[in-house]
């Protein structure tokens, strides 16, 4: 029994070996835009601004 095919983390289609872990250049670029627009966030309390003294 083989493991199920892994899916693209952006759209859910099957991954492409050429664009892994994504299915296409389009999904790869969409993921990059999310990173650049601060679309991904780590859970936890907000970080203080650089002006605050800690």
TIVO-2410 file (N, C-alpha, C; in nm, 3 decimals):
# residues 54
REC num residu      c1      c2      c3 atome chaine
REC   1      X   0.085  -0.118   0.000     N      A
REC   1      X   0.000   0.000   0.000    CA      A
REC   1      X   0.090   0.125   0.000     C      A
REC   2      X   0.073   0.210  -0.097     N      A
REC   2      X   0.156   0.330  -0.106    CA      A
REC   2      X   0.091   0.446  -0.032     C      A
REC   3      X   0.173   0.541   0.005     N      A
REC   3      X   0.124   0.659   0.076    CA      A
REC   3      X   0.045   0.746  -0.022     C      A
REC   4      X  -0.058   0.816   0.026     N      A
REC   4      X  -0.133   0.903  -0.063    CA      A
REC   4      X  -0.045   1.016  -0.114     C      A
REC   5      X  -0.074   1.060  -0.236     N      A
REC   5      X   0.003   1.169  -0.296    CA      A
REC   5      X  -0.015   1.295  -0.213     C      A
REC   6      X   0.095   1.366  -0.192     N      A
REC   6      X   0.088   1.490  -0.116    CA      A
REC   6      X   0.032   1.599  -0.205     C      A
REC   7      X  -0.037   1.692  -0.144     N      A
REC   7      X  -0.105   1.797  -0.220    CA      A
REC   7      X  -0.033   1.930  -0.208     C      A
REC   8      X  -0.059   2.016  -0.305     N      A
REC   8      X  -0.006   2.152  -0.305    CA      A
REC   8      X  -0.065   2.226  -0.183     C      A
REC   9      X   0.018   2.293  -0.103     N      A
REC   9      X  -0.033   2.362   0.015    CA      A
REC   9      X  -0.117   2.486  -0.017     C      A
REC  10      X  -0.114   2.533  -0.141     N      A
REC  10      X  -0.190   2.652  -0.179    CA      A
REC  10      X  -0.328   2.617  -0.232     C      A
REC  11      X  -0.334   2.524  -0.329     N      A
REC  11      X  -0.462   2.495  -0.394    CA      A
REC  11      X  -0.515   2.355  -0.370     C      A
REC  12      X  -0.432   2.264  -0.320     N      A
REC  12      X  -0.477   2.128  -0.291    CA      A
REC  12      X  -0.466   2.030  -0.407     C      A
REC  13      X  -0.418   2.073  -0.524     N      A
REC  13      X  -0.399   1.983  -0.637    CA      A
REC  13      X  -0.274   1.898  -0.610     C      A
REC  14      X  -0.258   1.788  -0.685     N      A
REC  14      X  -0.136   1.706  -0.668    CA      A
REC  14      X  -0.010   1.786  -0.696     C      A
REC  15      X   0.095   1.760  -0.618     N      A
REC  15      X   0.223   1.830  -0.635    CA      A
REC  15      X   0.291   1.791  -0.765     C      A
REC  16      X   0.374   1.882  -0.813     N      A
REC  16      X   0.456   1.857  -0.930    CA      A
REC  16      X   0.601   1.846  -0.883     C      A
REC  17      X   0.672   1.746  -0.933     N      A
REC  17      X   0.813   1.730  -0.895    CA      A
REC  17      X   0.893   1.852  -0.936     C      A
REC  18      X   0.857   1.913  -1.046     N      A
REC  18      X   0.928   2.030  -1.097    CA      A
REC  18      X   0.910   2.153  -1.007     C      A
REC  19      X   0.794   2.163  -0.941     N      A
REC  19      X   0.763   2.281  -0.859    CA      A
REC  19      X   0.745   2.248  -0.711     C      A
REC  20      X   0.788   2.131  -0.666     N      A
REC  20      X   0.766   2.086  -0.529    CA      A
REC  20      X   0.805   2.192  -0.427     C      A
REC  21      X   0.727   2.211  -0.323     N      A
REC  21      X   0.610   2.134  -0.284    CA      A
REC  21      X   0.480   2.185  -0.345     C      A
REC  22      X   0.486   2.264  -0.448     N      A
REC  22      X   0.368   2.321  -0.511    CA      A
REC  22      X   0.334   2.245  -0.639     C      A
REC  23      X   0.220   2.279  -0.702     N      A
REC  23      X   0.179   2.213  -0.825    CA      A
REC  23      X   0.221   2.291  -0.948     C      A
REC  24      X   0.249   2.420  -0.932     N      A
REC  24      X   0.281   2.503  -1.048    CA      A
REC  24      X   0.358   2.628  -1.005     C      A
REC  25      X   0.409   2.698  -1.104     N      A
REC  25      X   0.477   2.826  -1.077    CA      A
REC  25      X   0.378   2.925  -1.017     C      A
REC  26      X   0.254   2.920  -1.062     N      A
REC  26      X   0.152   3.012  -1.011    CA      A
REC  26      X   0.134   2.997  -0.860     C      A
REC  27      X   0.120   2.874  -0.812     N      A
REC  27      X   0.104   2.853  -0.668    CA      A
REC  27      X   0.231   2.889  -0.592     C      A
REC  28      X   0.346   2.863  -0.651     N      A
REC  28      X   0.473   2.900  -0.588    CA      A
REC  28      X   0.480   3.051  -0.570     C      A
REC  29      X   0.438   3.126  -0.674     N      A
REC  29      X   0.438   3.272  -0.667    CA      A
REC  29      X   0.334   3.324  -0.569     C      A
REC  30      X   0.218   3.260  -0.563     N      A
REC  30      X   0.114   3.301  -0.467    CA      A
REC  30      X   0.165   3.286  -0.324     C      A
REC  31      X   0.237   3.178  -0.296     N      A
REC  31      X   0.292   3.156  -0.163    CA      A
REC  31      X   0.395   3.264  -0.129     C      A
REC  32      X   0.480   3.299  -0.225     N      A
REC  32      X   0.580   3.403  -0.203    CA      A
REC  32      X   0.513   3.536  -0.171     C      A
REC  33      X   0.407   3.570  -0.242     N      A
REC  33      X   0.334   3.695  -0.217    CA      A
REC  33      X   0.275   3.696  -0.076     C      A
REC  34      X   0.225   3.582  -0.031     N      A
REC  34      X   0.173   3.574   0.107    CA      A
REC  34      X   0.283   3.605   0.208     C      A
REC  35      X   0.403   3.549   0.188     N      A
REC  35      X   0.514   3.577   0.278    CA      A
REC  35      X   0.549   3.725   0.277     C      A
REC  36      X   0.557   3.784   0.157     N      A
REC  36      X   0.597   3.924   0.145    CA      A
REC  36      X   0.492   4.019   0.200     C      A
REC  37      X   0.365   3.979   0.198     N      A
REC  37      X   0.256   4.063   0.250    CA      A
REC  37      X   0.224   4.033   0.396     C      A
REC  38      X   0.312   3.960   0.466     N      A
REC  38      X   0.290   3.919   0.606    CA      A
REC  38      X   0.161   3.839   0.621     C      A
REC  39      X   0.130   3.754   0.524     N      A
REC  39      X   0.011   3.671   0.528    CA      A
REC  39      X   0.024   3.552   0.622     C      A
REC  40      X   0.146   3.517   0.658     N      A
REC  40      X   0.171   3.407   0.751    CA      A
REC  40      X   0.213   3.467   0.885     C      A
REC  41      X   0.158   3.414   0.991     N      A
REC  41      X   0.191   3.465   1.124    CA      A
REC  41      X   0.213   3.348   1.219     C      A
REC  42      X   0.306   3.363   1.309     N      A
REC  42      X   0.331   3.262   1.412    CA      A
REC  42      X   0.241   3.291   1.531     C      A
REC  43      X   0.185   3.187   1.594     N      A
REC  43      X   0.100   3.210   1.710    CA      A
REC  43      X   0.182   3.264   1.827     C      A
REC  44      X   0.118   3.342   1.910     N      A
REC  44      X   0.184   3.395   2.028    CA      A
REC  44      X   0.155   3.542   2.046     C      A
REC  45      X   0.206   3.599   2.152     N      A
REC  45      X   0.182   3.741   2.177    CA      A
REC  45      X   0.253   3.826   2.071     C      A
REC  46      X   0.198   3.943   2.041     N      A
REC  46      X   0.263   4.030   1.943    CA      A
REC  46      X   0.400   4.075   1.991     C      A
REC  47      X   0.489   4.089   1.898     N      A
REC  47      X   0.623   4.136   1.932    CA      A
REC  47      X   0.618   4.285   1.957     C      A
REC  48      X   0.701   4.332   2.047     N      A
REC  48      X   0.708   4.475   2.077    CA      A
REC  48      X   0.774   4.550   1.962     C      A
REC  49      X   0.746   4.677   1.953     N      A
REC  49      X   0.810   4.756   1.849    CA      A
REC  49      X   0.956   4.782   1.888     C      A
REC  50      X   1.042   4.809   1.791     N      A
REC  50      X   1.184   4.832   1.822    CA      A
REC  50      X   1.206   4.954   1.913     C      A
REC  51      X   1.107   5.044   1.919     N      A
REC  51      X   1.121   5.165   2.003    CA      A
REC  51      X   1.095   5.136   2.150     C      A
REC  52      X   1.026   5.026   2.180     N      A
REC  52      X   0.994   4.995   2.320    CA      A
REC  52      X   1.116   4.941   2.391     C      A
REC  53      X   1.129   4.979   2.518     N      A
REC  53      X   1.236   4.925   2.601    CA      A
REC  53      X   1.180   4.811   2.682     C      A
REC  54      X   1.257   4.702   2.692     N      A
REC  54      X   1.201   4.585   2.751    CA      A
REC  54      X   1.248   4.547   2.882     C      A
***
